[in-house]
């Protein structure tokens, strides 16, 4: 099963330790995305139209465009 909560505009979808794609302020015009792990969630409201603002483990700050979907291994069926 693949994670369905990939919308970075909703705070409850974003968690510390999650792998995300963010757009930094300097990259807004180009749309260049930066991948990283969430260290801190900076947006206080539940939703934000341009994405929840986070700080990554490396210190970069930006708005979440997408939460990287990972396979949930605990619910995957094994071979029959």
Backbone torsions as a table, in degrees:
resi	resn	phi	psi	omega
1	UNK	NA	136.5	179.6
2	UNK	-98.9	144.0	179.1
3	UNK	-61.1	136.7	-178.7
4	UNK	-100.4	-16.0	-176.6
5	UNK	-85.6	74.6	-177.8
6	UNK	-106.7	0.0	-177.4
7	UNK	-79.4	111.9	-177.8
8	UNK	-79.3	3.3	179.1
9	UNK	-90.2	-6.2	-177.1
10	UNK	-114.8	120.6	-173.2
11	UNK	-60.0	-38.6	-177.3
12	UNK	-66.7	-15.4	176.3
13	UNK	-82.4	-18.2	-175.3
14	UNK	-100.9	129.3	-178.9
15	UNK	-132.6	150.6	173.8
16	UNK	-59.0	137.1	-179.4
17	UNK	90.3	-7.9	180.0
18	UNK	-76.9	146.9	174.4
19	UNK	-88.6	127.5	-174.0
20	UNK	-136.6	165.4	169.9
21	UNK	-112.4	124.5	179.9
22	UNK	-119.0	160.0	169.4
23	UNK	-113.6	122.4	177.1
24	UNK	-78.7	156.8	-177.4
25	UNK	-54.9	-42.3	-178.2
26	UNK	-66.6	-18.9	-177.7
27	UNK	-103.1	8.3	-176.0
28	UNK	-61.5	-38.8	-179.0
29	UNK	-67.9	-38.7	-177.8
30	UNK	-86.7	-23.2	-177.7
31	UNK	78.7	11.6	-179.6
32	UNK	-61.5	130.8	-177.9
33	UNK	-102.6	146.9	177.2
34	UNK	-119.5	131.6	-178.7
35	UNK	-97.3	140.8	178.1
36	UNK	-174.0	-178.3	-179.6
37	UNK	-106.0	132.8	-177.9
38	UNK	-69.2	124.5	173.9
39	UNK	-97.3	-46.2	-178.6
40	UNK	-138.9	144.6	173.9
41	UNK	-100.2	121.0	-173.2
42	UNK	-97.5	-26.7	179.1
43	UNK	-77.3	131.9	-179.6
44	UNK	-90.7	-29.6	-177.4
45	UNK	-74.8	158.8	-177.2
46	UNK	-70.9	-29.2	-179.7
47	UNK	-135.7	151.6	173.2
48	UNK	-146.8	129.0	-173.7
49	UNK	-62.5	-26.2	-179.9
50	UNK	-101.1	0.8	178.2
51	UNK	114.6	151.2	178.9
52	UNK	-72.3	131.8	-179.0
53	UNK	-82.9	131.5	-178.8
54	UNK	-135.3	161.8	169.9
55	UNK	-111.0	128.8	178.9
56	UNK	-84.9	166.2	-179.5
57	UNK	-57.2	-31.5	178.8
58	UNK	-81.2	-2.0	178.0
59	UNK	99.0	-9.1	179.6
60	UNK	-70.8	143.8	-179.3
61	UNK	-119.9	137.8	177.9
62	UNK	-171.3	-179.0	-179.9
63	UNK	-101.2	136.3	-176.4
64	UNK	-70.3	123.0	174.0
65	UNK	-95.1	-34.4	-178.2
66	UNK	-156.9	143.3	172.3
67	UNK	-95.4	127.0	-175.2
68	UNK	-69.4	119.7	-179.6
69	UNK	-75.2	134.0	177.4
70	UNK	-125.9	151.3	179.3
71	UNK	-70.6	132.0	177.4
72	UNK	-85.2	98.1	-174.2
73	UNK	-68.4	-25.8	-177.8
74	UNK	-69.4	-25.0	-177.8
75	UNK	-105.9	3.5	-179.1
76	UNK	-78.2	137.0	177.2
77	UNK	-77.4	141.6	176.8
78	UNK	-80.6	173.6	179.0
79	UNK	-66.2	144.1	179.8
80	UNK	-87.6	NA	NA
